[in-house]
Amino acid sequence: MAPHVLAMSATPIPRTLALALYGDMSLTQITDLPPGRQPIETLALEGNDAGFETVFQMMRDELMDGGKVYLVYPIIEESEHLPQLHAAKADFDSIKQKFEGYPCGLLHGRMKGNEKDEALGSFRSGETRILLATQVIEIGVDVPDASMMIVMNAERFGMSQLHQLRGRVGRGGKKSRCVFLSSTSSTLPRLKVLENSSDGFHLANADLVMRGPGDLLGKKQSGHLPEFPIARLEIDGSILQEAHLAALVCCPPSGKSSFPLFLDLH
């Protein structure tokens, strides 16, 4: 096989994983951590008073130890339609006051390119020690000595997205932590899956089961669609893989099948 497209992902979204399971994409897994990396200690907590008290104490300990901290938010500004959500700009002053002596920075998608570069550069150099950000940091941000991340309203993010965000810490040799804060206790079981696993493909498969494969012939990236009334890919994937292997034996890509009945099926 000589593919024209090579897709790489630490955490494939449900639709991408579904395409791989259907045999539309061949799959290679790299399971080892890069040299020098340590597993990230992960904790899922309810975002109540006790949860925030625990997290803020962890932040103080990390900052006193010389670490840098990401605070990740689902929205930039407060919304009257979503009053339960924490917002990066709204929390900036209170975090700055609570952690006086540790400079804070702000990074979000509405900032201009040079403003984003400046905010990230200050965090990377140590000029700021706490960076309040949105999911704009999910991809392409490398600050090796960032050692702690706290995700507010973590239930608003997909599992693959949370795993991708978690990968922004622990990129150097320092032991790192990631805390997912949930608005309600009912969403904690989903976040506990991340607490117990750092395997991106395991998490992607759990995401597939929870959110569905989406539209394989369209653009919808998740959702349980009624296209397959008998079997569900996210549950019956092992049977599908066996059928795929059997099909390759009966109808190999070369067209030279050992089974005459299948020669006209190409």
N, C-alpha and C positions, 0 to 999 in steps of 0.2 A: 504494500500500500504506500502511495506517495501523496499524502494529503496536501491540498492547496491552502488549507487554513489550519493553524495550530492555536487552539484556545487554551489559555492557562487561567486557573482559578484556585485560590485556597479554599473557597467555599462556594461551589456552584449553586446558582439559584435553582429553584425547583424545576423550571422548564429545561435548563441546561442539563441537569442531572437526569431528567426523564429522557432526553434525547440520547444520552449516553447509554442508559439502560435499554432503550429500544434498539440499540445497535446502529443508530445513525451517526454516532461518533465513537471511535475507539478510545479506550481509556487507559491511562498510565498514572499510577499513584506514587507520589514521593512522600514517604511517611516519616523520615528522619528530620529532626530540627537542624537548622544551620549550625555550624561549629560555634561553640561558645554560648549558645542560647540556653536559657533555663526555662522550665515550664512556668507559666504565669499562674500565680495563686488567684483563684476566682471565687467571689462570694456574691450570692444573690440575697438581697434583703428587702423587706418592705420599707417604703419611704415614709415611715411615721417618725414621731419625735425620737424614739429610741434608736431607730435605724440611722437617722441623721447624726445623732450624738456619737454613735459608733464610728460612722464614716468620717466625721470631722476630726475625731481623735486619731484615727488612722492617718488622715492627711497631715496632722501636726507632727506625728511621729516620723512620717516619710520626709517631710520638709526639713525637720531638725536633723535628719540623717543625710541631708544633702540632695534629696531626690527632687524630681520635677513632676508636676501633677496636671493631667488633663481633666477638665470637667466638661462632659459632653451633654448637650441639650437637644431636645427634639425640635424646638422652635427658637427663633431669634428674639421676638418680642412677645409680651403677654397678649393673649387672645381672650376676649370676652366670651367667645363661643367654646373655648377649651380652657376653662379656669383652673383645671387640675394640673395643667402642664407647666413645668418650670421653663423659663425662658432665659437665654444667655445674657441679653442686655439688661433684663430686669434684675437678675441676680448679681450683676457685676459689682455694684457698690456694696452690697451686704457681704459678699465673699471678701472683697478688699478690706472691709472693716474687721471682719472676723479673723482674717489672717494678716493682720497688720505686721509689717516688717518683711513680708514676702510679696514682692511685686507681682501684679496680675496683668494678664493680657487678654485680648478679645479677638476671636477669629470667626468669621461667618461668611456666607455666600454673597451677601450684598455689598461686601467691601470690594474696593477696586484691587486690581492685581498687585500693584505696588504696596498697598496697605496690607494685603494678605502676606506678601513676602516679608514686610517689615515686622509684622506680628510674629510670624513663624521664626524669623531670624533672631528676634529678641529672646524667644523661648529657647531656641537652640543654643544661643550663646550664654544663657543663664541670666541675662538682664531681667527677664521675668521668670518666675518659678511656678506660677499657676496660670494655665491657659484655659479660659472659658471658650468653648467652641461648639459649633454644630457638626453634623456628620460630614462637613466639608473636609475634615481630616481623615476620612475613612480610607482613602486611597492616595498613595504616593508621598506620604509624610514620613520622614525618617529622622527621628531625634533619638539617638542611641541611649542617652542617659535619662530619658523619660521613664519613670519607674512606677507610676501609679495612674490609673484611670478610674473615674467615677462616671457612670452613665445615668443621667436623670431620666425618669419615666421610661425605663428600659423596655417596658412592654410595648412601646410605640415603634420599636424597631424589630425587623425580622431577625431570626437566629443567625443566618449567614452574615447579615450586616453587623450584628453584635460581635461575632467572632472576628470579622474583618477589623472592626474598631479595636477590639482587644489586642490585635496584632500590632498596634501603634506603640505599645509598651513592651518591655522585655527584649528590645532589639540590641542591647549591649550585654555585658556580662553581669549586670546588677539584678538581683532578685526583684521581681516586679509583681504588682497586684492589680486586679481589676475588680471593681464592685459594680453590680447592676442593681439599681434601686427601682423598685416597682411601686406604682401608685396604690395597688390593691394586693391583698394576699392571694386572690384567686388566680393571678397571673404568675405567681412564684413558681409553680411546678414546671412551666416551660423554661423559665430562667435557670432552674436547678439543673436542667440538662446541660447547660453551658458550664455550670459550676463543676459538674462531674466529668466533663470531657473537653479535651483540647484537640480532638481529631476533627478536622474540617469536614471530611466526607461523612463521618458519623453524624455530625450536626446538620449537614446538608440533607442527609437522608431523613432525619427527624423533621426537618423543615418541610421536606416533600410530603411526608405523612400528614403533617398538620395543615399545610396550606394548599396541597394539591399541585399537580404538574402544570396547570395552565393549558393553553391552547398550543399543541405541538405544531400545527400548521398555520398558526396565526401569530399575533404579537403578545397575547396575554401571558404574563410570566408566572402566574400562580392561579390557584382556584380549582375547585373540584367540578369539572365539566361533565355533562351527561353523555359524552361520546362513546364510552365503553360501559354498557349496562351490565356486563357479566363479570368482568375482572377489573380491578383497580391496580394501576401500575405500582403505586406506592406500597401496596400490600402484597401483590402477587408478582413482584419483580423477579424473584428467584425462578419461578415457572417460566417467565418470559425469557430469561437468560438461557435456560435449558432448551427452549424452543428455538432460540436464535442459533445456538451451537448446532442443533440438529439440522436446521435449515442450511447452515454453511456446509455440512457434510453432504446433504442431499443436492444442494445447488451451489457449488463453490463458485467464487468470482471468475475463475478461469473458464467456466462453462463446461468443463469436462466432468460431468457427473458420473458416478458409478451406478446410478439408478436411472435407467432409460426412461422411466415414467416421468421424471422431473426435467428432462432435457428441454422441453418446450415451455418451461415456466419462466425463462429469463426474459 
